[in-house]
Amino acid sequence: MRERTWLNWAMHVGFYLLLAASALRLVSRHGMVPQTVTSLAVCALLALAYAAGIMGWNRLGRRGRLVWLGGVAAVWLALVMLAPSFSWCAVPLLFLCLRLLDARGFTVAAAALTLVVIVAQLEIARELDVSLILAPVGIAAMTAVIFGELQRESAARQLLIDDLISTRGTLADSRHRTGVLEERERLAREIHDTLAQGLTSMGILLQAADRMWATDPAQARAHVRRAAAAAADNLDEARRFVRDLQPPGLVDVSLPEALARLCADADGTGPRVRFRLAGEEYPLAPEVQAALLRVAQAALANVRDHAGPAAGTAAGTAAGTAAATVTATVTATVTLSYLDGEVTLDVFDDGVGFAEPAPAPGRGYGLRAMRDRLAEVHGVLVIESAPGEGTAVAARVPAAWPPCVLDGGGPA
């Protein structure tokens, strides 16, 4: 528990003021007689002993402080026996007892100090006076109550401070863990939307090249070249998302151009993909453009992997090859619409559709990743599908992002 430094020094100063006042009274009442000189010598010894304890407080330790308190009290008692006027120095000594002793020890010390003060005052008065008994008792009681309350308040405040420090540390740890989880989630989304899809495309192209190697070498080499280009693109993607940079598809091109290029590239590794632009293009925040591009990538990957009837079978590499063949008959349309106040991205395919989203084992991260991406830019994702009727994925994002904050605290 931290002690009240100002209160400690106030008691120290008070002790020396009482000591000086008692010495002046002694000299003014009795003059420099031998007993006065002796009393002043003991007074000086008490002042030095008290000062030694103050200066060496931090080095003494608890046991050393108790020994020092006992020595100071003994010197003070001898001084009171020589000159009863020094008895009022008991108030600062009572404060020291409160700081250093437990409840039982303080009670005994307070009673002894009060008794010494009463006897000393009766000695000065030379006659019995009830007020000389009641006054020291009242002063001792008030001093003990006030100092005790101050210590209790100080202890409660220190406990609160310790709790706040502990809470701050816990909050810092929680923020750190949250940051780690958010970064892990970001990397998972980027890997799913870039590397995983790129590897799938390369696998399809290389399988097609392997099948055509003997019958159509030229087309097989074309597939290999496209696979190599996809590998280079994915390497560039990996470098960029590690640095948390804008997707390479949006570097120096607009969002419609990036989507058109994406549709053209996807057309060679699965379903036929068309791109449509509706409305008049206007500037969008880089975060919004990146989110919509990633959603389009993930949606087209789902079309390639799940829109054809062979996508639901389980036969390892052979199933993947069959899926590449069947999904070539599926058509997908990507529509980017610039509306008043919001931008929409719709991806529709005429594939097999589904009744309930039931991803294959080890898959199924794509829809959650799309929703998370859109949520970061205050967007929403809606998915509609039915068996035999294809699937529609619709993303809506406010055009003004980040939203303005009004004085009232809510979004504009």
C-alpha positions as CSV (number, residue, x, y, z in Angstrom):
1,M,0.0,0.0,0.0
2,R,1.4,3.4,-0.9
3,E,1.5,5.8,2.1
4,R,0.4,9.4,2.1
5,T,3.7,11.2,1.7
6,W,2.2,14.6,2.5
7,L,0.6,13.3,5.7
8,N,3.9,11.7,6.8
9,W,5.8,14.9,6.3
10,A,3.1,16.9,8.0
11,M,3.5,14.7,11.1
12,H,7.3,15.0,11.0
13,V,7.1,18.7,10.8
14,G,4.5,18.8,13.6
15,F,6.8,16.7,15.8
16,Y,9.7,19.1,15.5
17,L,7.4,22.1,16.0
18,L,6.0,20.6,19.2
19,L,9.5,19.8,20.3
20,A,10.7,23.3,19.7
21,A,7.6,24.8,21.4
22,S,8.1,22.6,24.4
23,A,11.8,23.6,24.6
24,L,11.0,27.3,24.4
25,R,8.4,26.9,27.1
26,L,10.9,25.1,29.3
27,V,13.5,27.8,28.9
28,S,11.0,30.7,29.4
29,R,9.6,29.1,32.6
30,H,12.7,27.8,34.3
31,G,15.6,29.5,32.7
32,M,19.0,27.8,31.9
33,V,19.2,25.8,35.1
34,P,21.1,22.5,35.2
35,Q,17.9,20.5,34.8
36,T,16.9,22.6,31.8
37,V,20.2,22.0,30.2
38,T,19.9,18.3,30.7
39,S,16.4,18.3,29.3
40,L,17.6,20.3,26.2
41,A,20.4,17.7,25.7
42,V,17.9,14.9,25.8
43,C,15.6,16.9,23.5
44,A,18.5,17.2,21.0
45,L,19.1,13.5,21.3
46,L,15.4,12.8,20.6
47,A,15.5,15.1,17.5
48,L,18.5,13.4,16.1
49,A,17.1,9.9,16.7
50,Y,13.8,10.9,15.0
51,A,15.7,12.4,12.1
52,A,17.8,9.3,11.7
53,G,14.7,7.1,11.4
54,I,13.2,9.5,8.8
55,M,16.4,9.5,6.7
56,G,16.9,5.8,6.8
57,W,13.2,4.8,6.6
58,N,13.5,2.8,3.3
59,R,16.6,1.0,4.5
60,L,15.4,0.0,7.9
61,G,12.8,-2.5,7.0
62,R,9.8,-3.4,9.2
63,R,11.8,-4.8,12.1
64,G,14.3,-2.0,12.0
65,R,11.5,0.5,12.1
66,L,9.9,-1.1,15.1
67,V,13.3,-1.0,16.9
68,W,13.7,2.6,15.9
69,L,10.2,3.5,17.2
70,G,10.9,1.8,20.5
71,G,14.1,3.8,20.9
72,V,12.4,7.1,20.1
73,A,9.6,6.3,22.5
74,A,12.1,5.5,25.3
75,V,14.0,8.7,24.7
76,W,10.8,10.7,24.7
77,L,9.6,9.0,27.9
78,A,12.9,10.0,29.6
79,L,12.5,13.6,28.3
80,V,8.9,13.8,29.7
81,M,10.1,12.6,33.1
82,L,12.6,15.5,33.1
83,A,10.2,18.1,31.5
84,P,6.5,17.2,31.4
85,S,5.9,20.0,28.8
86,F,7.3,17.6,26.1
87,S,4.3,15.3,26.6
88,W,2.4,16.7,23.6
89,C,4.9,15.2,21.2
90,A,2.9,12.1,21.8
91,V,0.6,13.0,18.9
92,P,3.2,12.4,16.1
93,L,4.4,9.3,18.0
94,L,0.8,8.0,18.0
95,F,0.8,8.5,14.2
96,L,4.0,6.4,13.9
97,C,2.4,3.7,16.0
98,L,-0.6,3.6,13.7
99,R,1.7,3.2,10.7
100,L,4.0,0.5,12.2
101,L,1.8,-1.5,14.6
102,D,-1.1,-3.9,14.1
103,A,-4.5,-3.2,15.7
104,R,-3.6,-4.8,19.1
105,G,-0.2,-3.2,19.3
106,F,-1.6,0.2,18.4
107,T,-4.3,-0.1,21.1
108,V,-1.7,-0.8,23.7
109,A,0.7,1.9,22.5
110,A,-2.1,4.5,22.3
111,A,-3.2,3.7,25.9
112,A,0.3,4.0,27.2
113,L,1.0,7.3,25.4
114,T,-2.3,8.7,26.6
115,L,-1.5,7.7,30.2
116,V,1.9,9.4,30.0
117,V,0.3,12.6,28.7
118,I,-2.3,12.6,31.5
119,V,0.3,12.1,34.2
120,A,2.6,14.8,32.7
121,Q,-0.3,17.3,32.5
122,L,-1.3,16.6,36.1
123,E,2.3,17.1,37.1
124,I,2.4,20.5,35.4
125,A,-0.9,21.5,37.0
126,R,0.0,20.3,40.5
127,E,-3.7,19.7,41.2
128,L,-6.4,17.3,40.0
129,D,-8.3,18.6,37.0
130,V,-10.8,16.3,35.2
131,S,-10.2,18.2,31.9
132,L,-6.5,17.2,32.0
133,I,-7.7,13.6,31.9
134,L,-10.5,13.9,29.3
135,A,-8.6,16.1,26.9
136,P,-5.7,13.7,26.2
137,V,-8.2,10.8,25.9
138,G,-10.4,12.8,23.4
139,I,-7.4,13.9,21.4
140,A,-6.0,10.4,21.2
141,A,-9.4,9.0,20.2
142,M,-9.9,11.6,17.4
143,T,-6.3,11.2,16.2
144,A,-6.7,7.4,16.0
145,V,-10.0,7.6,14.2
146,I,-8.9,10.2,11.7
147,F,-5.6,8.5,10.9
148,G,-7.3,5.1,10.7
149,E,-9.9,6.4,8.3
150,L,-7.2,7.9,6.1
151,Q,-5.3,4.6,6.0
152,R,-8.5,2.7,5.3
153,E,-9.3,5.1,2.4
154,S,-5.8,4.9,1.1
155,A,-5.9,1.1,1.2
156,A,-9.2,1.0,-0.7
157,R,-7.9,3.5,-3.3
158,Q,-4.7,1.4,-3.7
159,L,-6.8,-1.7,-4.2
160,L,-8.8,0.1,-6.9
161,I,-5.6,1.2,-8.6
162,D,-4.3,-2.3,-8.5
163,D,-7.5,-3.6,-10.0
164,L,-7.4,-1.0,-12.7
165,I,-3.8,-1.9,-13.5
166,S,-4.7,-5.6,-13.6
167,T,-7.7,-4.8,-15.8
168,R,-5.6,-2.7,-18.1
169,G,-3.1,-5.6,-18.5
170,T,-5.9,-8.0,-19.2
171,L,-7.4,-5.7,-21.7
172,A,-4.1,-5.3,-23.4
173,D,-3.7,-9.1,-23.6
174,S,-7.3,-9.4,-25.0
175,R,-6.6,-6.7,-27.6
176,H,-3.4,-8.6,-28.6
177,R,-5.3,-11.9,-28.9
178,T,-8.0,-10.1,-30.9
179,G,-5.5,-8.6,-33.2
180,V,-3.8,-12.0,-33.7
181,L,-7.1,-13.6,-34.5
182,E,-8.1,-10.8,-36.9
183,E,-4.8,-11.1,-38.7
184,R,-5.2,-14.9,-38.9
185,E,-8.7,-14.4,-40.2
186,R,-7.4,-11.9,-42.8
187,L,-4.7,-14.3,-44.0
188,A,-7.2,-17.2,-44.1
189,R,-9.5,-15.2,-46.4
190,E,-6.7,-14.1,-48.6
191,I,-5.4,-17.6,-48.9
192,H,-8.8,-18.9,-49.7
193,D,-9.6,-16.2,-52.3
194,T,-6.2,-16.3,-54.0
195,L,-3.8,-19.2,-53.5
196,A,-6.4,-21.9,-53.0
197,Q,-8.4,-20.9,-56.1
198,G,-5.2,-20.3,-58.1
199,L,-4.0,-23.8,-57.2
200,T,-7.3,-25.3,-58.2
201,S,-7.2,-23.5,-61.5
202,M,-3.6,-24.7,-62.1
203,G,-4.6,-28.2,-61.2
204,I,-7.5,-28.2,-63.7
205,L,-5.2,-26.7,-66.5
206,L,-2.4,-29.2,-65.8
207,Q,-4.9,-32.2,-65.8
208,A,-6.3,-31.0,-69.1
209,A,-2.8,-30.6,-70.5
210,D,-2.0,-34.2,-69.4
211,R,-5.0,-35.6,-71.1
212,M,-4.2,-33.7,-74.4
213,W,-0.5,-34.2,-74.4
214,A,-0.5,-37.0,-76.9
215,T,-3.5,-36.0,-79.0
216,D,-3.2,-32.2,-79.1
217,P,0.3,-31.1,-78.0
218,A,-0.2,-27.4,-79.0
219,Q,-3.4,-27.1,-76.8
220,A,-1.6,-29.0,-74.0
221,R,1.3,-26.5,-74.1
222,A,-1.2,-23.7,-74.1
223,H,-2.7,-25.1,-70.9
224,V,0.7,-25.4,-69.3
225,R,1.5,-21.8,-70.2
226,R,-1.8,-20.6,-68.6
227,A,-1.0,-22.6,-65.5
228,A,2.5,-21.0,-65.3
229,A,0.9,-17.6,-65.7
230,A,-1.6,-18.4,-62.9
231,A,1.3,-19.5,-60.7
232,A,3.0,-16.1,-61.3
233,D,-0.2,-14.2,-60.6
234,N,-0.7,-16.1,-57.4
235,L,2.9,-15.5,-56.3
236,D,2.2,-11.8,-56.8
237,E,-1.0,-12.1,-54.8
238,A,0.8,-13.8,-52.0
239,R,3.4,-11.1,-51.7
240,R,0.7,-8.4,-51.7
241,F,-1.6,-9.9,-49.1
242,V,1.3,-10.6,-46.8
243,R,2.0,-6.8,-47.0
244,D,-1.8,-6.1,-46.8
245,L,-1.7,-4.3,-50.1
246,Q,-4.4,-3.8,-52.7
247,P,-5.0,-6.8,-54.9
248,P,-2.9,-6.8,-58.1
249,G,-6.1,-7.0,-60.2
250,L,-6.9,-3.4,-59.1
251,V,-3.5,-1.9,-59.7
252,D,-3.8,0.9,-62.3
253,V,-7.2,-0.4,-63.4
254,S,-10.8,0.3,-62.3
255,L,-13.1,-2.1,-60.6
256,P,-15.1,-2.8,-63.8
257,E,-11.9,-3.5,-65.7
258,A,-10.6,-5.8,-63.0
259,L,-13.9,-7.8,-63.0
260,A,-14.0,-8.0,-66.8
261,R,-10.4,-9.4,-66.7
262,L,-11.4,-11.8,-63.9
263,C,-14.3,-13.1,-66.0
264,A,-12.2,-13.5,-69.0
265,D,-9.6,-15.5,-67.1
266,A,-12.2,-17.7,-65.4
267,D,-13.8,-18.5,-68.7
268,G,-10.8,-20.7,-69.6
269,T,-10.8,-22.9,-66.4
270,G,-14.5,-23.9,-66.0
271,P,-17.9,-22.3,-66.8
272,R,-18.5,-19.7,-69.4
273,V,-18.5,-16.3,-67.7
274,R,-20.0,-13.0,-68.9
275,F,-19.5,-9.6,-67.4
276,R,-22.1,-6.8,-67.4
277,L,-21.8,-3.2,-66.1
278,A,-24.9,-1.2,-65.1
279,G,-25.1,2.4,-64.2
280,E,-22.5,5.2,-64.5
281,E,-19.2,4.4,-62.8
282,Y,-18.1,6.6,-59.9
283,P,-15.1,6.5,-57.5
284,L,-15.1,3.9,-54.7
285,A,-12.9,3.5,-51.7
286,P,-10.0,1.0,-52.3
287,E,-11.4,-1.1,-49.5
288,V,-14.8,-1.4,-51.2
289,Q,-13.2,-2.3,-54.6
290,A,-11.0,-4.9,-53.0
291,A,-13.9,-6.5,-51.1
292,L,-16.1,-6.7,-54.2
293,L,-13.3,-8.1,-56.3
294,R,-12.6,-10.8,-53.7
295,V,-16.3,-11.6,-53.5
296,A,-16.5,-12.1,-57.3
297,Q,-13.4,-14.3,-57.2
298,A,-14.9,-16.5,-54.4
299,A,-18.3,-16.7,-56.1
300,L,-16.8,-17.8,-59.4
301,A,-14.7,-20.4,-57.6
302,N,-17.9,-21.7,-56.1
303,V,-19.5,-21.8,-59.6
304,R,-16.5,-23.7,-60.9
305,D,-16.4,-26.2,-58.0
306,H,-20.1,-26.7,-57.2
307,A,-22.4,-25.6,-60.1
308,G,-21.9,-28.8,-62.2
309,P,-23.5,-32.1,-61.3
310,A,-20.2,-33.8,-60.9
311,A,-19.2,-31.4,-58.2
312,G,-21.1,-33.3,-55.6
313,T,-19.4,-36.7,-56.3
314,A,-16.4,-37.9,-54.3
315,A,-13.7,-39.5,-56.5
316,G,-10.6,-37.5,-55.8
317,T,-8.7,-36.3,-58.8
318,A,-11.0,-38.0,-61.3
319,A,-13.9,-36.1,-59.8
320,G,-12.0,-32.9,-60.2
321,T,-11.4,-33.7,-63.9
322,A,-15.0,-34.5,-64.5
323,A,-16.1,-31.3,-62.8
324,A,-13.8,-29.3,-65.1
325,T,-15.5,-31.0,-68.1
326,V,-19.1,-30.6,-66.9
327,T,-18.9,-27.0,-65.6
328,A,-17.7,-26.0,-69.0
329,T,-21.4,-26.2,-69.9
330,V,-22.5,-23.9,-67.0
331,T,-22.9,-20.2,-67.7
332,A,-22.3,-17.5,-65.1
333,T,-23.0,-13.8,-65.3
334,V,-21.3,-11.2,-63.2
335,T,-23.1,-7.9,-63.0
336,L,-21.7,-4.8,-61.3
337,S,-24.3,-2.0,-60.8
338,Y,-23.6,1.6,-59.7
339,L,-26.8,2.8,-58.0
340,D,-27.6,5.9,-56.0
341,G,-25.9,5.4,-52.6
342,E,-24.8,1.8,-53.1
343,V,-22.9,-0.6,-55.4
344,T,-24.2,-4.1,-56.0
345,L,-22.4,-7.1,-57.4
346,D,-24.5,-10.1,-58.6
347,V,-23.1,-13.4,-59.6
348,F,-25.7,-15.8,-61.2
349,D,-25.1,-19.2,-62.6
350,D,-27.5,-21.7,-64.3
351,G,-25.9,-24.7,-62.6
352,V,-27.5,-27.4,-60.4
353,G,-28.2,-25.1,-57.4
354,F,-28.8,-26.5,-53.9
355,A,-31.5,-26.7,-51.3
356,E,-29.3,-26.0,-48.3
357,P,-25.6,-25.0,-48.3
358,A,-23.8,-28.3,-47.6
359,P,-20.1,-27.9,-48.4
360,A,-17.9,-30.9,-48.9
361,P,-15.6,-31.9,-46.1
362,G,-12.7,-29.5,-45.7
363,R,-14.5,-26.8,-47.7
364,G,-17.2,-24.2,-46.9
365,Y,-15.0,-21.3,-45.8
366,G,-15.9,-19.2,-48.9
367,L,-19.4,-18.0,-47.9
368,R,-18.3,-16.9,-44.5
369,A,-15.2,-15.2,-45.9
370,M,-17.4,-13.3,-48.3
371,R,-19.7,-12.2,-45.6
372,D,-16.8,-11.1,-43.4
373,R,-15.2,-9.1,-46.2
374,L,-18.4,-7.3,-46.9
375,A,-19.1,-6.7,-43.2
376,E,-15.7,-4.8,-43.0
377,V,-17.1,-2.2,-45.5
378,H,-20.7,-2.3,-44.0
379,G,-21.9,-4.5,-46.9
380,V,-24.3,-7.5,-46.9
381,L,-24.4,-10.7,-48.8
382,V,-27.6,-12.5,-50.0
383,I,-27.6,-16.0,-51.5
384,E,-30.6,-17.5,-53.3
385,S,-30.7,-21.0,-54.8
386,A,-32.9,-23.9,-55.6
387,P,-32.2,-27.4,-56.9
388,G,-32.0,-27.3,-60.7
389,E,-32.5,-23.5,-60.9
390,G,-28.9,-22.2,-60.4
391,T,-27.5,-19.9,-57.7
392,A,-27.6,-16.1,-57.3
393,V,-25.0,-14.4,-55.0
394,A,-25.8,-10.7,-54.4
395,A,-23.5,-8.3,-52.6
396,R,-24.5,-4.7,-51.6
397,V,-22.1,-2.1,-50.3
398,P,-22.7,1.6,-49.4
399,A,-21.0,3.8,-52.0
400,A,-19.9,6.3,-49.3
401,W,-17.4,4.3,-47.2
402,P,-16.2,4.8,-44.5
403,P,-19.5,6.3,-43.5
404,C,-19.5,9.9,-42.1
405,V,-20.1,10.3,-38.4
406,L,-22.4,13.0,-37.3
407,D,-22.0,15.0,-34.0
408,G,-24.7,12.8,-32.5
409,G,-22.3,9.7,-32.8
410,G,-24.3,7.8,-35.5
411,P,-23.4,7.2,-39.1
412,A,-24.6,9.8,-41.5
